[in-house]
Amino acid sequence: MCSRFALSGTTLRGGGGSRGRSVARPVPRRPPDAECAAAATLVASRRNEDAPILSPAALSRGAPPVTATSCGVLVTDGILLLLGHATGSPRWDIPKGLAEGAEAFEAAARRELREETGLVAPADALRPLGVHRYRAGKRLALFVWRVQAMPSPETLVCVSLFQDRWGRMRPEFDRFGVFGLDEALGLVGAAMAAVLAPVLAGEV
């Protein structure tokens, strides 16, 4: 359904989108040490968001996992899709993370986009694409941000951290790239690809 593009470095280049859409620009931000330290515990828990979420009561009685909602954003011009490379993993992913408490899904998606890429979507720029079955105990609330020009991957910075097995604090994404829609489906995990395939075919 999409055109093919030649890969140059980590960025695929191709035709632009339609006129009148916003341009994705990262907001310059250097993560202060205090902010990183304060966020470390919370963000470390998000690193394990692909695992089923169980309440203490459910664990004690062997009940099915409690449903949690991960909220993500597709940053696209209709031809290319922004992905981040998951640190320490072979897979790529969209910016996403768990909604916190009573946080609205759009607010959570907007926050995760900012924390994981530095991009701040303009007000009313995110269009909902529905809530989808994703993993055991988890659903995925998707939003799309249609942009006129894709952001430059080398300008993006992830300030969302997790603690690795050696106790080091590392960014959730260690690099970024923009890819043709078909290629992107082959780079993300199987569960994410199963959600994105029909969405990209019919909504984006």
C-alpha positions in Angstrom: 0.0 0.0 0.0 3.0 2.3 0.4 5.9 3.4 -1.6 9.4 2.0 -1.0 12.2 4.3 0.1 16.0 4.0 0.2 17.5 3.9 3.7 20.2 6.5 4.3 21.8 6.0 7.8 18.9 5.5 10.2 16.5 7.7 8.2 14.3 6.9 5.2 13.6 9.7 2.9 10.6 10.1 0.7 7.8 12.4 -0.5 6.2 14.9 1.9 2.6 14.8 3.2 -0.3 17.0 2.2 -0.3 20.7 2.9 -1.8 22.3 6.0 -0.5 19.7 8.5 1.8 20.6 11.4 5.5 20.1 11.4 6.9 17.9 14.1 9.7 19.7 15.9 11.4 18.5 19.1 11.3 20.8 22.1 14.9 21.3 23.3 15.3 19.7 26.6 18.2 18.5 28.6 17.2 16.1 31.4 18.3 17.6 34.7 19.9 15.1 37.1 17.3 15.8 39.8 14.4 15.2 37.4 16.0 11.9 36.2 16.5 10.7 39.7 12.9 11.6 40.7 11.5 9.8 37.7 13.8 6.7 37.9 11.5 4.6 40.0 8.3 5.4 38.0 9.9 5.0 34.6 11.7 1.8 35.6 8.3 0.2 36.2 7.2 1.3 32.7 10.0 -0.6 31.2 8.1 -3.8 32.2 4.9 -2.6 30.6 4.8 -5.6 28.2 4.3 -7.9 31.2 0.7 -8.7 32.4 -0.4 -6.5 35.2 -1.7 -8.3 38.3 -3.2 -6.9 41.4 -2.2 -8.4 44.8 -5.6 -10.0 45.2 -5.4 -11.5 41.7 -2.0 -13.0 42.5 -3.3 -14.6 45.7 -6.2 -16.3 44.0 -4.8 -16.9 40.5 -7.3 -14.6 38.8 -6.8 -13.3 35.3 -4.6 -10.2 34.9 -6.1 -6.8 35.6 -6.5 -4.7 32.4 -4.0 -1.8 32.0 -3.9 0.6 29.1 -0.8 1.7 27.3 -1.2 4.9 25.3 0.8 5.5 22.1 1.2 8.0 19.2 1.7 7.3 15.5 3.8 10.2 14.2 3.4 10.0 10.4 3.0 12.0 7.3 0.9 9.2 5.8 4.0 7.7 4.1 6.6 7.4 6.8 6.3 6.4 10.5 8.4 7.5 13.4 9.8 4.6 15.6 12.2 4.5 18.5 14.7 1.7 19.0 14.2 0.0 22.4 17.5 0.1 24.3 19.0 -3.4 24.8 16.4 -5.0 22.4 16.3 -5.9 18.7 12.9 -4.3 18.3 11.6 -0.8 17.5 8.5 0.7 18.9 6.1 3.7 18.8 6.3 6.2 21.6 3.9 4.8 24.2 3.5 4.0 27.9 1.0 3.3 30.6 -1.7 5.7 31.7 -1.2 6.7 35.3 -4.2 6.4 37.7 -7.1 8.4 36.3 -5.0 10.1 33.6 -6.9 10.5 30.3 -5.6 8.4 27.5 -4.9 11.4 25.2 -3.0 13.1 28.1 -1.0 9.9 28.7 -0.2 9.6 25.0 0.9 13.2 24.8 3.1 12.9 27.9 4.7 9.7 26.7 5.5 11.3 23.3 7.2 14.2 25.0 9.2 12.1 27.5 10.3 9.5 24.9 11.1 11.8 21.9 11.0 15.4 23.1 8.2 16.2 20.6 5.2 18.2 21.8 2.1 17.9 19.7 0.0 21.0 19.3 -3.4 21.2 21.0 -6.0 19.1 19.2 -3.3 17.6 16.9 -3.8 14.0 18.2 -6.7 12.0 16.5 -7.9 8.9 18.4 -7.7 5.6 16.6 -9.5 3.5 19.2 -8.5 1.2 22.0 -7.2 -2.2 20.9 -6.6 -5.6 22.4 -2.8 -5.8 22.7 -1.4 -8.3 25.2 -2.6 -10.4 28.1 -3.8 -8.0 30.7 -3.2 -5.0 28.5 -4.9 -2.9 25.8 -3.5 -0.2 23.6 -5.1 3.3 23.1 -3.7 4.7 19.8 -3.6 8.2 18.5 -2.2 9.6 15.3 -0.4 12.9 14.7 -0.4 13.7 11.0 2.5 16.0 10.3 3.6 17.9 7.2 7.2 17.0 7.6 8.7 14.2 9.6 11.0 15.1 12.5 14.7 14.5 12.0 15.6 11.4 14.1 19.0 12.7 15.2 17.3 15.7 17.0 15.1 13.5 19.2 16.0 12.7 22.8 14.4 10.2 25.2 14.5 11.3 28.8 12.3 8.4 30.0 14.7 6.1 31.9 14.8 2.5 33.1 17.2 0.6 35.3 18.9 -2.3 33.5 20.0 -5.6 35.1 23.4 -4.0 36.1 21.7 -1.1 37.9 22.5 1.4 35.2 19.9 4.1 34.3 19.3 4.0 30.5 16.9 5.7 28.1 14.0 3.6 26.9 14.9 4.6 23.3 18.5 4.8 22.3 17.9 6.1 18.7 15.2 6.9 16.3 14.3 6.4 12.7 11.5 7.1 10.2 10.4 4.1 8.0 8.0 3.3 5.3 4.8 1.9 6.8 5.3 -1.6 5.5 8.9 -1.7 6.7 7.8 -0.4 10.1 5.5 -3.4 10.6 8.5 -5.7 10.3 10.5 -3.8 12.9 8.1 -3.7 15.8 7.2 -6.6 18.0 4.6 -9.2 16.8 1.8 -7.9 19.2 2.3 -4.3 18.1 2.4 -5.3 14.4 -0.9 -7.2 14.8 -2.5 -4.0 16.1 -0.8 -1.6 13.6 -1.4 -3.6 10.4 -5.2 -2.9 10.1 -4.8 0.6 11.6 -2.1 1.6 9.0 -4.1 0.1 6.2 -7.4 1.8 7.0 -6.8 4.9 9.2 -3.5 6.4 8.3 
